[in-house]
Amino acid sequence: MERFIVSARKYRPGSFETLIGQENIAKTLKNSILRNQLAHAYLFCGPRGVGKTTSARIFAKTINCLSPSQDMDPCGECESCKAFDENRSFSIHELDAASNNSVDDIRALNEKVRIPPQIGKYSVYIIDEVHMLSQQAFNAFLKTLEEPPAHAIFILATTEKHKIIPTILSRCQTYDFNRISVEDIVRNIRGIATKEEVEIEEEAMHVIAKKADGAMRDALTLFDQSVAFCGERVTYDQVIANLNILDYEYYLRLTDLFIKGEHATTLMIFDEILSKGFNALHFIGGLSTHFRDLLICKDPASAKLLELAPSVAEKYRKQATGCSVEFLFNALNITTQCESSYKASGNQRLHIEFALVKLARINAPAPQPAAAIPISAVTAPAVTATVISASDEKPQIAEKPQIAEPAPVKTEVKKEPDYPTTRSLKGLIRKVGEESAKTERAKPKEIGEDEFDQVKLESAWLAMAESEKSLQRLANAISDTKPIISDNPNTIIFNVSNDLQREWIEKNCKLRLEAFLKENLNNKNVGLAIEVTPQESSTENKLYMPEEKAKFLIERHPELKELQKDLKLEIK
């Protein structure tokens, strides 16, 4: 039985011409060989599976080839090429820094660098995963990397460029490898499938390519896995079942339901997806990608960004015609917010279900605002009125409205006609009264500087006591006190019995009392001075404030003082 070799190794590129997706880097390396401008150190960085180590091997093989082609590709026939292909070359050395990352390993490498190559011009040292070297190993390698022997060339490969110290980076020519496009991966898989005599559907190849996320090695691994599962004929349905990928048909069905507003069916489909074992977060992420694909299908200029099989892309274009840009924008906003707050949600399933309901409500008609209520109806709600239009239309009977407190809305008031628009005389009178009251309120009353005497002051004083009936204690204090005009004719003295009264009035009521006196006396300069005039001991003092009453009781009953101390009560 022939030994099986995985596609990633069996079909590994052996020349710059067969290198996939890195044409710019291949061209740069070939030109440097043609011009004999080889650097002593190179750094290949980029994602996994994009060809970093493969490019390093091709480059090393080419510079040691005894008879390279005109395009600077290794011949594969000379002794150097055969030795490399058979893994017995003493001129090309590969080192895994993940397992050889100590200072001793680098010191052994430094000793080996001094030995010239047996075949070819250069001794090439390919160090993979170079970011795994320790800090001490980097420092030990620094001097050799800066001034190596003339025959030594170092090629460093890494997926995490930021972990390499700057002193190493500054001594290397850096080449950044890109992710391989979906089209290039599909083209390569199609060629390998032909060589392996495997029939594979176009949609299946696109699924594998998108799943690989720009890594050719991952794509070929998924291809081998799919062939092992399906046999000689690989179909789309079998691939998504084997790789546990959610079918795009679910997203197409859900989008149709969102447009129709059928949230109940949407929730049932979501439950079906969860029952098949798919991750809810991956589902909402795939839904966001689906809306993104629909959005780019709206414009022919951006349609080229769609990385789907032609048959699937046609379905997306057809559905995109039935989706407005506003719908897709709102849908993307909902799904991205749901995805970002998914992990912080206490009930994650409910979190996504709520997002699905919101998606189904995007095209729902907005609630109509309540119709504006005519002024006549507001002024006389209890009367059923017949509104007569200025045109020849038939009169309409207005139903008795349920009037709530209307919010203040800034509206444009139309000019009233010269004739009454309602048959209710009571309503008309009320309307005129309210409009006049509004006018009076709108114009603040101007206060003058009229002089006043004791008689006028006492009259205003009694009116002020009447206006403060809601605070009975304050009203009693005002009515029991005779106001006095001080030496300053605009200052009125308000005598109270104790300091507690004075402090309370000054804190809570003084400004209001002054405003009342200013308005009733028509003098804007009036001020109120609150003074304490103790009552004679022979006369029983009137207690107005709770604090006064409490102190009075404590003085009369000493046991209350002891109770206050025991309970740690405060009199405020």
Secondary structure by P-SEA (a helix, b strand, c coil): ccccccccccccccccccccccaaaaaaaaaaaaacccccbbbbbbcccccaaaaaaaaaaaaaccccccccccccccaaaaaaaacccccbbbbcccccccaaaaaaaaaaaaccccccccbbbbbcccccccaaaaaaaccccccccccbbbbbbbcccccccaaaaaacbbbbbccccaaaaaaaaaaaaaaacccccaaaaaaaaaaacccaaaaaaaaaaaaaaccccccaaaaaaaaccccaaaaaaaaaaaaacaaaaaaaaaaaaaaacccaaaaaaaaaaaaaaaaaaccccccccccccaaaaaaaaaaaaaccaaaaaaaaaaaaaaaaaccccccaaaaaaaaaaaaaaccccccccccccccccccccccbbbbbbcccccbbbbccccccccccccccccccccccccccaaaaaaaaaaaaaaaaaacccccccccccaaaaaaaaaaaaaaaccaaaaaaaaaabbbbbcccccbbbbbbccaaaaaaaaaccaaaaaaaaaaaaccccbbbbbbbbbccccbbbbbccaaaaaaaaaaacaaaaaaaaaaccccc
